[in-house]
Every structure is written in structure tokens, then in C-alpha cells.
């Protein structure tokens, strides 16, 4: 695989994603995101929140602000790193505030022995 190698592996193409007001998952809802490449699992993902905050979590459905708001918060200009395959495939997220569209930049990495 050609390209830059880091201690996290080989970066795949960075994806720009507009977040919805209903919960999304990396592997199901982000166009262009792959959990595997060339037969290798994605083992690290770097997510940067460009505009507006998101809520995120695992084994839950994160919800927008309100009486039942659920999930951790990643503020605009914040960065989140997911560092194992199970964590990546279980990651879910949503806009923190209804109708405040967050823009994420998502870079998956594969580890190639």
C-alpha cells in the first residue's frame, strides 16, 4: 500500500461529513467510510469537529440537547481518536443541538504488518 505510514498505520482518504439530527454510525451512515481496506481492519480513526458540537457514545443512541440528551460532547475544533476496531464499528454520533449541523473530518487508518 503506497502512502504515508505513521505509528497508527496507513491513513486512508479523509472524509468530510455533515452530521444529521438523528443518530448515525461510522460504518452505516458516513459515505465513503470503510471498516476494512485491502483485507485489513481499520484500527484507528481521527475525527475532527470543524463546526458545531456533536454528542457521541457506544452501546447507546446519542440524542440532541433537551431533557433526554445523552452522550459525550465533542465541541467544535475538538478532536477524537478511536483506537481499536470494536470501538470504531460501535461509534455513534448526532448533532448536539437540533438543526445545528456539525461538519466532521474523518480519517481512518489501517495497520498493515
Buried (B, 14 or more C-beta within 10 A) or exposed (E): EEEEEEEBBBBBEEBEBEBEBEBBBBBEBBEEBBBEBEEBBBBBBBBBBEEBBBBBBBEBEBBBBEEEBBBEBBEBEEEBEBEEBEBBBBBBBBBBBEEBEBBBBBBBBBBEE
